[in-house]
């Protein structure tokens, strides 16, 4: 099968190889998916650059966790009724070497979720990490109906979906953005208000635009960096649900201040989500897609030969939407 892989760490042009690899076979409990698209996420780029030094100890890596396609075969224990089913794939290259940057992937049947007929394979490849992470940070502590939720970096890949999940759940949403384009993106996703997180004391501004009231939940893309401002606008007993922390690797916590605020900190990564949470996310994603309730942003769809460029695009800090590679072209 046609595939892209890497055998060493480094920049895309020096590491990503395109060629032929053996076609996998569906094992017990697995499905074989003929992939139409593969989605690239920051975690895929970090793996290629060596974030996990022992990743290549057992051989080359076909990268990417997300993708979409059609089930071509099933393994023992999986109903043959699934053959021909349109699916989106998640968690493909986690705790294993072979991901979705190839014509085929054999994967546990639970990691191949039904893709509604009204949803393209390009969109299907956007769902695994961005939409599932967003679902979890919004819903991990129960319903947010009637609450006020802040989404920092609302124009980002996860933030954009988080705004939508919170609105669908009945929350008031205040997003943060750093420029007019990102502000417009947050509003398009459904945010009620937007505050500029590049301005000093933006946490005070959040409370100001919220009629002087503090917020119930903060969904945060930069935990350590944003924490001082978040503490200005979150209520006693509130929840900080975070999924990112790149600017300050080892943040120092003002423990006593947070203790007396009775705060909860929830950290989310898709791979470690409880299985029940994954299945609930899949169920809710299917329902929302079927009802055309989710908006999506695909910024680039590239041919397979430009796999290296797809990684280069993700490495650009100003890129907001999803980058997809069309496997058939």
PASEBA-1860 file (N, C-alpha, C; in nm, 3 decimals):
! residues 329
1> XXXXXXXX> 0.084/-0.119/0.000/0.000/0.000/0.000/0.088/0.125/0.000 ~ 0.031/0.233/-0.049/0.100/0.362/-0.043/0.099/0.411/0.101 ~ 0.212/0.464/0.146/0.220/0.510/0.285/0.327/0.618/0.297 ~ 0.317/0.693/0.406/0.420/0.788/0.444/0.469/0.748/0.583 ~ 0.600/0.757/0.606/0.653/0.717/0.736/0.782/0.792/0.765 ~ 0.829/0.779/0.889/0.960/0.835/0.922/1.039/0.733/1.004 ~ 1.171/0.736/0.982/1.263/0.643/1.048/1.362/0.715/1.138 ~ 1.356/0.848/1.138/1.442/0.929/1.223/1.367/1.056/1.258
9> XXXXXXXX> 1.414/1.129/1.355/1.351/1.253/1.397/1.416/1.371/1.323 ~ 1.335/1.475/1.301/1.388/1.593/1.235/1.281/1.672/1.163 ~ 1.324/1.757/1.071/1.230/1.841/0.997/1.158/1.757/0.892 ~ 1.038/1.800/0.849/0.959/1.718/0.756/1.033/1.676/0.630 ~ 1.100/1.770/0.566/1.165/1.740/0.438/1.274/1.634/0.451 ~ 1.334/1.624/0.569/1.443/1.530/0.590/1.398/1.396/0.647 ~ 1.276/1.388/0.692/1.235/1.266/0.765/1.120/1.190/0.700 ~ 1.026/1.259/0.637/0.906/1.191/0.586/0.937/1.123/0.453
17> XXXXXXXX> 0.914/0.993/0.451/0.939/0.909/0.333/0.803/0.866/0.276 ~ 0.790/0.870/0.145/0.669/0.821/0.078/0.707/0.702/-0.008 ~ 0.632/0.594/0.008/0.663/0.473/-0.068/0.561/0.365/-0.043 ~ 0.604/0.240/-0.048/0.515/0.126/-0.030/0.545/0.054/0.101 ~ 0.438/0.017/0.170/0.447/-0.062/0.292/0.347/-0.177/0.282 ~ 0.367/-0.283/0.360/0.272/-0.395/0.355/0.132/-0.353/0.397 ~ 0.034/-0.404/0.326/-0.105/-0.377/0.362/-0.140/-0.454/0.489 ~ -0.196/-0.386/0.590/-0.229/-0.457/0.715/-0.351/-0.548/0.699
25> XXXXXXXX> -0.367/-0.634/0.796/-0.480/-0.727/0.800/-0.555/-0.703/0.931 ~ -0.687/-0.705/0.923/-0.767/-0.685/1.044/-0.753/-0.805/1.136 ~ -0.706/-0.780/1.259/-0.695/-0.886/1.358/-0.824/-0.901/1.437 ~ -0.820/-0.982/1.541/-0.938/-1.003/1.623/-0.986/-0.870/1.680 ~ -1.114/-0.842/1.664/-1.172/-0.720/1.718/-1.140/-0.595/1.638 ~ -1.075/-0.611/1.524/-1.034/-0.496/1.444/-1.114/-0.483/1.315 ~ -1.104/-0.365/1.256/-1.156/-0.341/1.122/-1.042/-0.291/1.035 ~ -1.049/-0.323/0.907/-0.953/-0.271/0.809/-1.021/-0.158/0.735
33> XXXXXXXX> -0.964/-0.038/0.748/-1.023/0.081/0.686/-0.940/0.123/0.567 ~ -1.004/0.135/0.451/-0.940/0.196/0.335/-0.957/0.347/0.350 ~ -0.848/0.413/0.379/-0.854/0.554/0.415/-0.867/0.644/0.292 ~ -0.949/0.745/0.307/-0.963/0.850/0.205/-0.882/0.974/0.243 ~ -0.876/1.001/0.373/-0.810/1.121/0.422/-0.734/1.091/0.551 ~ -0.634/1.172/0.579/-0.565/1.168/0.706/-0.552/1.310/0.758 ~ -0.571/1.328/0.888/-0.564/1.460/0.949/-0.436/1.475/1.031 ~ -0.376/1.593/1.022/-0.250/1.617/1.092/-0.276/1.708/1.211
41> XXXXXXXX> -0.223/1.670/1.327/-0.239/1.746/1.450/-0.104/1.782/1.509 ~ -0.100/1.881/1.598/0.028/1.917/1.661/0.099/1.800/1.727 ~ 0.024/1.707/1.785/0.089/1.592/1.848/0.164/1.507/1.747 ~ 0.115/1.499/1.624/0.184/1.423/1.520/0.318/1.488/1.485 ~ 0.317/1.620/1.479/0.438/1.695/1.448/0.541/1.678/1.561 ~ 0.493/1.684/1.685/0.584/1.671/1.799/0.649/1.533/1.802 ~ 0.574/1.431/1.768/0.632/1.296/1.765/0.742/1.289/1.660 ~ 0.718/1.349/1.545/0.818/1.344/1.437/0.945/1.419/1.473
49> XXXXXXXX> 0.934/1.519/1.559/1.051/1.597/1.597/1.126/1.537/1.717 ~ 1.071/1.429/1.776/1.144/1.362/1.883/1.093/1.384/2.022 ~ 0.967/1.426/2.036/0.910/1.448/2.169/0.910/1.320/2.253 ~ 0.904/1.206/2.184/0.911/1.076/2.253/1.036/1.003/2.201 ~ 1.148/1.018/2.271/1.277/0.972/2.218/1.284/0.824/2.182 ~ 1.202/0.741/2.247/1.208/0.597/2.222/1.104/0.550/2.120 ~ 1.036/0.643/2.057/0.927/0.607/1.966/0.973/0.515/1.854 ~ 1.093/0.536/1.805/1.141/0.460/1.688/1.220/0.336/1.726
57> XXXXXXXX> 1.224/0.304/1.854/1.305/0.190/1.897/1.260/0.058/1.835 ~ 1.131/0.047/1.804/1.078/-0.078/1.750/1.055/-0.074/1.599 ~ 1.097/0.035/1.535/1.080/0.043/1.390/1.024/0.177/1.346 ~ 0.999/0.188/1.217/0.949/0.313/1.160/0.807/0.342/1.206 ~ 0.767/0.468/1.192/0.632/0.511/1.231/0.558/0.565/1.111 ~ 0.439/0.512/1.087/0.343/0.574/0.996/0.259/0.667/1.084 ~ 0.273/0.798/1.068/0.216/0.891/1.166/0.065/0.913/1.150 ~ 0.012/0.992/1.242/-0.123/1.049/1.245/-0.224/0.958/1.315
65> XXXXXXXX> -0.300/1.021/1.402/-0.404/0.951/1.477/-0.540/0.958/1.409 ~ -0.564/1.066/1.333/-0.698/1.091/1.278/-0.705/1.061/1.129 ~ -0.822/1.018/1.085/-0.844/0.991/0.943/-0.988/0.952/0.919 ~ -1.020/0.923/0.793/-1.155/0.880/0.759/-1.151/0.796/0.632 ~ -1.246/0.705/0.622/-1.249/0.618/0.506/-1.365/0.520/0.514 ~ -1.347/0.403/0.452/-1.453/0.302/0.443/-1.398/0.168/0.491 ~ -1.475/0.099/0.575/-1.434/-0.032/0.624/-1.438/-0.133/0.508 ~ -1.323/-0.195/0.485/-1.312/-0.291/0.375/-1.321/-0.436/0.423
73> XXXXXXXX> -1.277/-0.461/0.546/-1.281/-0.597/0.600/-1.288/-0.587/0.752 ~ -1.329/-0.698/0.814/-1.339/-0.702/0.960/-1.270/-0.827/1.012 ~ -1.222/-0.819/1.134/-1.159/-0.933/1.198/-1.260/-1.013/1.279 ~ -1.211/-1.118/1.341/-1.295/-1.205/1.423/-1.360/-1.125/1.535 ~ -1.489/-1.146/1.555/-1.561/-1.078/1.661/-1.626/-0.949/1.620 ~ -1.607/-0.907/1.496/-1.669/-0.784/1.446/-1.770/-0.821/1.338 ~ -1.889/-0.763/1.348/-1.996/-0.796/1.254/-1.958/-0.759/1.110 ~ -1.984/-0.850/1.019/-1.959/-0.822/0.877/-2.051/-0.713/0.823
81> XXXXXXXX> -2.154/-0.680/0.899/-2.243/-0.570/0.858/-2.168/-0.438/0.850 ~ -2.052/-0.430/0.917/-1.976/-0.305/0.916/-1.897/-0.286/0.786 ~ -1.881/-0.389/0.708/-1.810/-0.375/0.581/-1.885/-0.277/0.491 ~ -1.815/-0.180/0.438/-1.876/-0.076/0.355/-1.918/0.047/0.433 ~ -1.903/0.044/0.564/-1.943/0.157/0.648/-1.844/0.273/0.637 ~ -1.896/0.393/0.622/-1.814/0.514/0.625/-1.778/0.543/0.771 ~ -1.649/0.567/0.797/-1.606/0.586/0.936/-1.502/0.697/0.946 ~ -1.493/0.752/1.067/-1.379/0.837/1.102/-1.299/0.764/1.209
89> XXXXXXXX> -1.169/0.775/1.198/-1.077/0.698/1.281/-1.006/0.792/1.379 ~ -0.990/0.747/1.501/-0.916/0.825/1.599/-0.821/0.735/1.676 ~ -0.719/0.796/1.735/-0.624/0.725/1.821/-0.551/0.614/1.746 ~ -0.526/0.636/1.616/-0.465/0.530/1.535/-0.318/0.509/1.568 ~ -0.245/0.618/1.592/-0.101/0.604/1.618/-0.072/0.640/1.764 ~ -0.138/0.566/1.853/-0.115/0.581/1.996/-0.083/0.444/2.052 ~ 0.031/0.433/2.121/0.078/0.306/2.177/0.094/0.200/2.067 ~ 0.120/0.246/1.945/0.145/0.158/1.832/0.214/0.242/1.724
97> XXXXXXXX> 0.265/0.179/1.622/0.349/0.248/1.525/0.277/0.288/1.397 ~ 0.163/0.227/1.368/0.102/0.244/1.237/-0.024/0.330/1.243 ~ -0.016/0.453/1.192/-0.127/0.546/1.194/-0.197/0.558/1.061 ~ -0.255/0.675/1.035/-0.345/0.693/0.921/-0.281/0.757/0.798 ~ -0.150/0.778/0.798/-0.084/0.836/0.681/-0.053/0.726/0.580 ~ -0.158/0.654/0.539/-0.142/0.540/0.449/-0.277/0.507/0.386 ~ -0.274/0.420/0.286/-0.398/0.381/0.220/-0.488/0.296/0.309 ~ -0.427/0.224/0.404/-0.506/0.135/0.490/-0.457/0.146/0.635
105> XXXXXXXX> -0.550/0.124/0.726/-0.514/0.107/0.866/-0.603/-0.001/0.925 ~ -0.542/-0.093/1.001/-0.617/-0.193/1.078/-0.620/-0.144/1.221 ~ -0.740/-0.134/1.276/-0.753/-0.069/1.406/-0.869/-0.130/1.483 ~ -0.861/-0.122/1.616/-0.970/-0.171/1.700/-1.103/-0.113/1.652 ~ -1.203/-0.197/1.644/-1.332/-0.154/1.589/-1.391/-0.035/1.663 ~ -1.361/-0.021/1.791/-1.415/0.090/1.869/-1.352/0.223/1.831 ~ -1.238/0.219/1.760/-1.170/0.343/1.719/-1.211/0.386/1.579 ~ -1.307/0.317/1.519/-1.361/0.354/1.388/-1.509/0.385/1.408
113> XXXXXXXX> -1.542/0.513/1.410/-1.678/0.558/1.442/-1.754/0.591/1.314 ~ -1.882/0.564/1.315/-1.964/0.588/1.196/-1.964/0.735/1.156 ~ -1.940/0.759/1.028/-1.942/0.894/0.973/-2.073/0.912/0.897 ~ -2.157/1.006/0.938/-2.285/1.025/0.869/-2.267/1.055/0.721 ~ -2.367/1.019/0.643/-2.358/1.038/0.498/-2.346/1.184/0.457 ~ -2.394/1.274/0.543/-2.389/1.417/0.508/-2.256/1.482/0.543 ~ -2.159/1.402/0.588/-2.031/1.456/0.633/-1.919/1.402/0.545 ~ -1.836/1.490/0.495/-1.730/1.451/0.403/-1.616/1.380/0.475
121> XXXXXXXX> -1.535/1.309/0.398/-1.418/1.244/0.456/-1.316/1.348/0.504 ~ -1.313/1.463/0.441/-1.224/1.570/0.487/-1.261/1.613/0.629 ~ -1.391/1.633/0.653/-1.436/1.669/0.788/-1.412/1.553/0.884 ~ -1.433/1.431/0.838/-1.412/1.315/0.923/-1.273/1.309/0.982 ~ -1.175/1.356/0.906/-1.036/1.353/0.952/-1.005/1.466/1.050 ~ -1.103/1.553/1.078/-1.084/1.663/1.174/-1.135/1.628/1.314 ~ -1.201/1.514/1.329/-1.281/1.493/1.448/-1.206/1.431/1.566 ~ -1.111/1.343/1.539/-1.052/1.264/1.646/-0.996/1.344/1.760
129> XXXXXXXX> -0.891/1.419/1.737/-0.830/1.497/1.845/-0.904/1.628/1.870 ~ -0.930/1.711/1.769/-0.992/1.841/1.800/-1.133/1.831/1.859 ~ -1.223/1.761/1.792/-1.363/1.759/1.837/-1.381/1.678/1.964 ~ -1.307/1.567/1.978/-1.321/1.485/2.099/-1.260/1.554/2.221 ~ -1.145/1.619/2.202/-1.087/1.695/2.313/-1.182/1.804/2.359 ~ -1.237/1.877/2.262/-1.329/1.986/2.294/-1.452/1.934/2.368 ~ -1.504/1.821/2.325/-1.621/1.762/2.391/-1.589/1.731/2.537 ~ -1.472/1.677/2.561/-1.434/1.638/2.697/-1.414/1.758/2.788
137> XXXXXXXX> -1.344/1.861/2.741/-1.319/1.976/2.829/-1.446/2.052/2.861 ~ -1.546/2.041/2.774/-1.674/2.106/2.802/-1.758/2.023/2.898 ~ -1.759/1.892/2.881/-1.860/1.809/2.948/-1.808/1.719/3.059 ~ -1.680/1.724/3.092/-1.623/1.626/3.185/-1.681/1.634/3.326 ~ -1.742/1.748/3.362/-1.799/1.761/3.496/-1.951/1.771/3.494 ~ -2.011/1.722/3.387/-2.156/1.728/3.376/-2.201/1.842/3.287 ~ -2.328/1.867/3.286/-2.386/1.968/3.198/-2.340/2.109/3.235 ~ -2.317/2.190/3.132/-2.284/2.332/3.153/-2.404/2.421/3.121
145> XXXXXXXX> -2.520/2.361/3.109/-2.640/2.438/3.080/-2.661/2.547/3.186 ~ -2.679/2.668/3.140/-2.702/2.779/3.230/-2.575/2.838/3.290 ~ -2.460/2.779/3.261/-2.334/2.830/3.314/-2.271/2.930/3.217 ~ -2.172/3.002/3.268/-2.091/3.088/3.183/-1.954/3.024/3.169 ~ -1.915/3.002/3.044/-1.792/2.931/3.012/-1.698/3.022/2.934 ~ -1.574/3.029/2.975/-1.471/3.101/2.900/-1.391/2.999/2.820 ~ -1.367/3.027/2.692/-1.283/2.943/2.607/-1.165/3.028/2.562 ~ -1.047/3.002/2.619/-0.930/3.079/2.577/-0.880/3.025/2.443
153> XXXXXXXX> -0.833/3.115/2.358/-0.789/3.072/2.226/-0.901/3.008/2.147 ~ -1.016/3.075/2.148/-1.135/3.017/2.086/-1.126/2.996/1.937 ~ -1.029/3.057/1.871/-1.013/3.038/1.727/-0.926/2.919/1.693 ~ -0.869/2.854/1.794/-0.783/2.738/1.769/-0.863/2.615/1.731 ~ -0.793/2.508/1.695/-0.860/2.387/1.646/-0.954/2.328/1.751 ~ -0.908/2.321/1.876/-0.993/2.268/1.983/-1.091/2.374/2.032 ~ -1.043/2.497/2.049/-1.129/2.604/2.099/-1.250/2.629/2.013 ~ -1.234/2.619/1.883/-1.344/2.642/1.789/-1.457/2.542/1.813
161> XXXXXXXX> -1.421/2.415/1.835/-1.523/2.314/1.866/-1.576/2.330/2.008 ~ -1.489/2.372/2.101/-1.533/2.388/2.240/-1.642/2.494/2.251 ~ -1.627/2.603/2.179/-1.733/2.706/2.177/-1.865/2.643/2.134 ~ -1.860/2.563/2.030/-1.983/2.504/1.977/-2.045/2.403/2.071 ~ -1.961/2.317/2.133/-2.016/2.220/2.228/-2.081/2.290/2.347 ~ -2.016/2.397/2.395/-2.072/2.469/2.509/-2.204/2.535/2.474 ~ -2.212/2.594/2.354/-2.337/2.657/2.312/-2.447/2.553/2.292 ~ -2.414/2.440/2.232/-2.513/2.334/2.213/-2.565/2.284/2.346
169> XXXXXXXX> -2.481/2.290/2.450/-2.521/2.244/2.583/-2.599/2.349/2.661 ~ -2.610/2.470/2.607/-2.689/2.573/2.673/-2.612/2.669/2.759 ~ -2.481/2.683/2.736/-2.399/2.775/2.815/-2.388/2.911/2.749 ~ -2.356/3.011/2.828/-2.311/3.139/2.776/-2.161/3.128/2.757 ~ -2.111/3.172/2.641/-1.970/3.152/2.610/-1.900/3.286/2.588 ~ -1.792/3.304/2.662/-1.701/3.417/2.640/-1.570/3.358/2.588 ~ -1.532/3.395/2.468/-1.408/3.345/2.410/-1.300/3.451/2.421 ~ -1.174/3.408/2.410/-1.065/3.504/2.399/-0.998/3.486/2.263
177> XXXXXXXX> -0.953/3.597/2.207/-0.886/3.597/2.077/-0.789/3.715/2.075 ~ -0.694/3.713/1.983/-0.589/3.815/1.985/-0.594/3.912/1.868 ~ -0.687/3.892/1.773/-0.694/3.980/1.658/-0.835/3.975/1.599 ~ -0.870/4.071/1.512/-1.006/4.077/1.458/-1.047/3.952/1.381 ~ -0.953/3.890/1.309/-0.988/3.770/1.234/-1.028/3.656/1.327 ~ -0.949/3.636/1.433/-0.981/3.531/1.529/-1.108/3.564/1.607 ~ -1.129/3.690/1.635/-1.253/3.732/1.703/-1.374/3.696/1.617 ~ -1.365/3.724/1.488/-1.476/3.690/1.397/-1.499/3.540/1.393
185> XXXXXXXX> -1.390/3.462/1.397/-1.402/3.317/1.397/-1.475/3.268/1.521 ~ -1.441/3.326/1.636/-1.509/3.288/1.761/-1.657/3.321/1.756 ~ -1.689/3.437/1.703/-1.830/3.475/1.692/-1.904/3.383/1.595 ~ -1.838/3.346/1.487/-1.900/3.255/1.390/-1.928/3.119/1.452 ~ -1.841/3.077/1.547/-1.862/2.950/1.615/-1.974/2.956/1.717 ~ -2.017/3.078/1.753/-2.129/3.094/1.844/-2.099/3.165/1.974 ~ -1.977/3.216/1.991/-1.944/3.287/2.115/-2.035/3.407/2.135 ~ -2.076/3.431/2.258/-2.160/3.546/2.289/-2.077/3.674/2.299
193> XXXXXXXX> -1.955/3.661/2.350/-1.867/3.775/2.370/-1.724/3.731/2.346 ~ -1.639/3.826/2.307/-1.497/3.795/2.285/-1.411/3.901/2.353 ~ -1.308/3.857/2.423/-1.213/3.945/2.491/-1.074/3.920/2.432 ~ -0.995/4.025/2.419/-0.860/4.014/2.363/-0.762/3.969/2.473 ~ -0.707/3.848/2.458/-0.616/3.797/2.560/-0.474/3.852/2.546 ~ -0.451/3.937/2.448/-0.321/4.005/2.438/-0.318/4.134/2.521 ~ -0.434/4.178/2.565/-0.441/4.300/2.644/-0.415/4.270/2.792 ~ -0.352/4.364/2.858/-0.324/4.347/3.001/-0.454/4.334/3.080
201> XXXXXXXX> -0.451/4.250/3.182/-0.565/4.232/3.273/-0.692/4.186/3.200 ~ -0.672/4.095/3.102/-0.791/4.049/3.030/-0.885/3.969/3.119 ~ -0.834/3.913/3.226/-0.922/3.842/3.319/-1.024/3.935/3.382 ~ -0.980/4.058/3.415/-1.073/4.158/3.467/-1.176/4.195/3.362 ~ -1.131/4.200/3.236/-1.221/4.236/3.127/-1.331/4.131/3.109 ~ -1.295/4.005/3.129/-1.395/3.899/3.120/-1.506/3.923/3.221 ~ -1.469/3.953/3.344/-1.570/3.978/3.447/-1.651/4.103/3.413 ~ -1.585/4.202/3.359/-1.654/4.326/3.323/-1.762/4.301/3.218
209> XXXXXXXX> -1.727/4.229/3.110/-1.826/4.205/3.004/-1.933/4.107/3.047 ~ -1.907/4.033/3.155/-2.004/3.939/3.208/-2.088/4.004/3.319 ~ -2.112/4.132/3.303/-2.196/4.207/3.397/-2.144/4.202/3.540 ~ -2.011/4.199/3.552/-1.950/4.200/3.684/-1.945/4.065/3.753 ~ -1.997/3.962/3.688/-2.002/3.830/3.748/-1.882/3.745/3.704 ~ -1.834/3.662/3.796/-1.728/3.570/3.761/-1.787/3.447/3.690 ~ -1.700/3.371/3.623/-1.747/3.263/3.536/-1.736/3.129/3.607 ~ -1.809/3.031/3.552/-1.815/2.899/3.614/-1.703/2.806/3.570
217> XXXXXXXX> -1.664/2.819/3.445/-1.571/2.722/3.387/-1.481/2.792/3.286 ~ -1.352/2.758/3.290/-1.258/2.811/3.192/-1.196/2.694/3.118 ~ -1.212/2.693/2.987/-1.151/2.592/2.901/-1.025/2.655/2.844 ~ -0.909/2.601/2.883/-0.786/2.675/2.865/-0.682/2.600/2.781 ~ -0.629/2.672/2.684/-0.530/2.617/2.593/-0.387/2.638/2.642 ~ -0.365/2.731/2.734/-0.230/2.760/2.785/-0.237/2.777/2.937 ~ -0.240/2.665/3.007/-0.268/2.666/3.150/-0.173/2.755/3.230 ~ -0.044/2.731/3.220/0.052/2.806/3.301/0.056/2.954/3.267
225> XXXXXXXX> 0.055/2.983/3.139/0.064/3.122/3.095/-0.061/3.201/3.132 ~ -0.177/3.139/3.117/-0.304/3.210/3.139/-0.351/3.211/3.284 ~ -0.293/3.127/3.368/-0.347/3.109/3.503/-0.366/3.239/3.581 ~ -0.270/3.333/3.582/-0.293/3.456/3.660/-0.418/3.532/3.619 ~ -0.447/3.535/3.489/-0.567/3.606/3.443/-0.693/3.523/3.468 ~ -0.681/3.391/3.453/-0.796/3.304/3.479/-0.843/3.319/3.623 ~ -0.749/3.330/3.716/-0.785/3.342/3.857/-0.858/3.472/3.888 ~ -0.846/3.569/3.800/-0.918/3.696/3.820/-1.066/3.684/3.784
233> XXXXXXXX> -1.100/3.589/3.698/-1.237/3.587/3.647/-1.316/3.462/3.682 ~ -1.253/3.361/3.742/-1.326/3.239/3.774/-1.382/3.246/3.916 ~ -1.499/3.192/3.934/-1.566/3.199/4.064/-1.511/3.096/4.160 ~ -1.537/3.117/4.289/-1.507/3.016/4.389/-1.585/2.889/4.356 ~ -1.518/2.777/4.356/-1.583/2.651/4.320/-1.584/2.624/4.172 ~ -1.518/2.708/4.094/-1.517/2.691/3.949/-1.422/2.582/3.903 ~ -1.424/2.557/3.771/-1.343/2.450/3.711/-1.256/2.509/3.601 ~ -1.128/2.477/3.606/-1.037/2.505/3.495/-1.014/2.374/3.422
241> XXXXXXXX> -1.061/2.365/3.299/-1.045/2.245/3.217/-0.942/2.277/3.110 ~ -0.825/2.217/3.122/-0.714/2.253/3.034/-0.667/2.135/2.952 ~ -0.621/2.166/2.831/-0.571/2.062/2.742/-0.437/2.101/2.679 ~ -0.377/2.212/2.727/-0.252/2.256/2.669/-0.169/2.337/2.766 ~ -0.037/2.332/2.745/0.053/2.407/2.832/0.191/2.408/2.766 ~ 0.211/2.493/2.668/0.335/2.491/2.592/0.430/2.604/2.628 ~ 0.378/2.719/2.671/0.463/2.835/2.692/0.539/2.830/2.824 ~ 0.474/2.780/2.928/0.540/2.766/3.058/0.533/2.617/3.094
249> XXXXXXXX> 0.643/2.548/3.074/0.643/2.402/3.084/0.611/2.351/3.224 ~ 0.665/2.418/3.327/0.645/2.374/3.465/0.589/2.491/3.546 ~ 0.461/2.520/3.533/0.405/2.637/3.600/0.405/2.623/3.752 ~ 0.423/2.736/3.819/0.413/2.741/3.965/0.272/2.784/4.002 ~ 0.212/2.709/4.093/0.073/2.736/4.130/0.066/2.818/4.259 ~ -0.017/2.922/4.259/-0.043/2.994/4.384/-0.139/2.911/4.469 ~ -0.083/2.813/4.537/-0.165/2.710/4.600/-0.267/2.765/4.697 ~ -0.223/2.852/4.789/-0.315/2.900/4.891/-0.431/2.978/4.829
257> XXXXXXXX> -0.402/3.060/4.729/-0.509/3.134/4.663/-0.609/3.039/4.598 ~ -0.559/2.939/4.530/-0.647/2.843/4.463/-0.720/2.755/4.564 ~ -0.652/2.721/4.674/-0.716/2.641/4.779/-0.839/2.711/4.834 ~ -0.825/2.839/4.866/-0.937/2.912/4.924/-1.044/2.947/4.821 ~ -1.015/2.922/4.694/-1.117/2.937/4.591/-1.186/2.804/4.560 ~ -1.138/2.695/4.623/-1.198/2.563/4.606/-1.207/2.526/4.457 ~ -1.097/2.549/4.386/-1.098/2.526/4.241/-1.072/2.380/4.206 ~ -1.126/2.340/4.093/-1.098/2.209/4.035/-1.019/2.230/3.907
265> XXXXXXXX> -0.911/2.154/3.891/-0.834/2.157/3.767/-0.852/2.022/3.698 ~ -0.905/2.027/3.576/-0.924/1.906/3.496/-0.830/1.911/3.378 ~ -0.751/1.806/3.362/-0.658/1.799/3.249/-0.705/1.692/3.152 ~ -0.699/1.724/3.024/-0.755/1.634/2.924/-0.657/1.606/2.811 ~ -0.641/1.479/2.780/-0.577/1.436/2.656/-0.660/1.319/2.605 ~ -0.686/1.316/2.476/-0.780/1.218/2.420/-0.743/1.076/2.459 ~ -0.615/1.043/2.450/-0.573/0.905/2.472/-0.608/0.853/2.611 ~ -0.607/0.943/2.710/-0.631/0.901/2.848/-0.775/0.920/2.893
273> XXXXXXXX> -0.860/0.968/2.805/-1.001/0.983/2.841/-1.061/0.848/2.879 ~ -1.149/0.844/2.978/-1.218/0.718/3.008/-1.292/0.668/2.885 ~ -1.300/0.538/2.871/-1.367/0.481/2.754/-1.512/0.528/2.744 ~ -1.577/0.544/2.859/-1.716/0.591/2.857/-1.724/0.733/2.798 ~ -1.623/0.814/2.829/-1.622/0.951/2.776/-1.597/0.951/2.626 ~ -1.511/0.860/2.579/-1.488/0.850/2.435/-1.616/0.810/2.362 ~ -1.684/0.712/2.416/-1.805/0.665/2.348/-1.917/0.769/2.353 ~ -1.924/0.845/2.462/-2.023/0.952/2.468/-1.991/1.060/2.367
281> XXXXXXXX> -1.862/1.092/2.353/-1.822/1.191/2.254/-1.858/1.145/2.113 ~ -1.833/1.018/2.084/-1.866/0.963/1.952/-2.016/0.973/1.926 ~ -2.094/0.939/2.027/-2.239/0.946/2.013/-2.286/1.089/1.986 ~ -2.232/1.184/2.063/-2.273/1.323/2.048/-2.222/1.382/1.917 ~ -2.103/1.342/1.875/-2.051/1.389/1.746/-2.139/1.341/1.632 ~ -2.179/1.214/1.638/-2.266/1.161/1.532/-2.398/1.238/1.526 ~ -2.457/1.262/1.641/-2.585/1.333/1.646/-2.571/1.475/1.592 ~ -2.464/1.544/1.633/-2.443/1.682/1.590/-2.414/1.690/1.441
289> XXXXXXXX> -2.333/1.596/1.391/-2.304/1.595/1.248/-2.430/1.566/1.167 ~ -2.506/1.469/1.211/-2.628/1.431/1.137/-2.726/1.548/1.128 ~ -2.728/1.631/1.232/-2.819/1.745/1.236/-2.756/1.874/1.183 ~ -2.636/1.863/1.127/-2.563/1.980/1.075/-2.549/2.088/1.181 ~ -2.517/2.047/1.303/-2.505/2.142/1.414/-2.362/2.187/1.440 ~ -2.264/2.129/1.372/-2.126/2.167/1.394/-2.068/2.236/1.271 ~ -1.992/2.341/1.296/-1.916/2.407/1.190/-1.773/2.357/1.195 ~ -1.707/2.357/1.080/-1.573/2.304/1.070/-1.486/2.400/0.989
297> XXXXXXXX> -1.357/2.393/1.013/-1.265/2.475/0.934/-1.151/2.387/0.882 ~ -1.152/2.363/0.753/-1.042/2.293/0.687/-0.967/2.397/0.607 ~ -0.845/2.425/0.647/-0.769/2.532/0.581/-0.693/2.483/0.459 ~ -0.652/2.356/0.462/-0.575/2.301/0.350/-0.613/2.155/0.326 ~ -0.630/2.118/0.201/-0.641/1.978/0.160/-0.531/1.954/0.058 ~ -0.434/1.873/0.095/-0.315/1.853/0.013/-0.314/1.713/-0.047 ~ -0.248/1.697/-0.163/-0.229/1.562/-0.218/-0.126/1.485/-0.137 ~ -0.128/1.354/-0.152/-0.043/1.267/-0.070/0.105/1.301/-0.083
305> XXXXXXXX> 0.147/1.339/-0.202/0.289/1.367/-0.224/0.337/1.488/-0.144 ~ 0.244/1.568/-0.091/0.281/1.685/-0.012/0.265/1.660/0.139 ~ 0.287/1.537/0.180/0.275/1.502/0.322/0.369/1.587/0.407 ~ 0.491/1.609/0.359/0.586/1.689/0.435/0.534/1.831/0.453 ~ 0.474/1.886/0.349/0.420/2.022/0.359/0.308/2.029/0.462 ~ 0.229/1.922/0.474/0.121/1.922/0.573/0.177/1.940/0.713 ~ 0.290/1.879/0.741/0.353/1.895/0.872/0.409/2.037/0.888 ~ 0.464/2.090/0.782/0.517/2.227/0.787/0.406/2.327/0.818
313> XXXXXXXX> 0.288/2.304/0.760/0.176/2.394/0.785/0.132/2.390/0.931 ~ 0.126/2.271/0.989/0.086/2.259/1.129/0.186/2.328/1.221 ~ 0.311/2.333/1.180/0.414/2.396/1.261/0.404/2.548/1.261 ~ 0.322/2.603/1.172/0.302/2.748/1.169/0.209/2.788/1.282 ~ 0.253/2.879/1.367/0.176/2.915/1.486/0.047/2.989/1.454 ~ 0.037/3.047/1.334/-0.082/3.126/1.300/-0.189/3.045/1.230 ~ -0.169/2.915/1.214/-0.268/2.832/1.146/-0.379/2.794/1.243 ~ -0.503/2.817/1.205/-0.615/2.795/1.297/-0.699/2.671/1.265
321> XXXXXXXX> -0.714/2.637/1.139/-0.802/2.527/1.102/-0.728/2.395/1.084 ~ -0.798/2.297/1.029/-0.743/2.162/1.012/-0.668/2.150/0.880 ~ -0.563/2.069/0.882/-0.488/2.037/0.762/-0.513/1.891/0.731 ~ -0.556/1.865/0.608/-0.594/1.730/0.565/-0.511/1.690/0.445 ~ -0.474/1.564/0.439/-0.411/1.508/0.319/-0.508/1.408/0.254 ~ -0.531/1.430/0.124/-0.615/1.342/0.044/-0.530/1.223/0.001 ~ -0.561/1.109/0.053/-0.476/0.990/0.030/-0.487/0.937/-0.112 ~ -0.600/0.961/-0.178/-0.622/0.906/-0.311/-0.563/0.991/-0.422
329> X> -0.510/1.109/-0.390/-0.459/1.197/-0.494/-0.317/1.245/-0.461
END
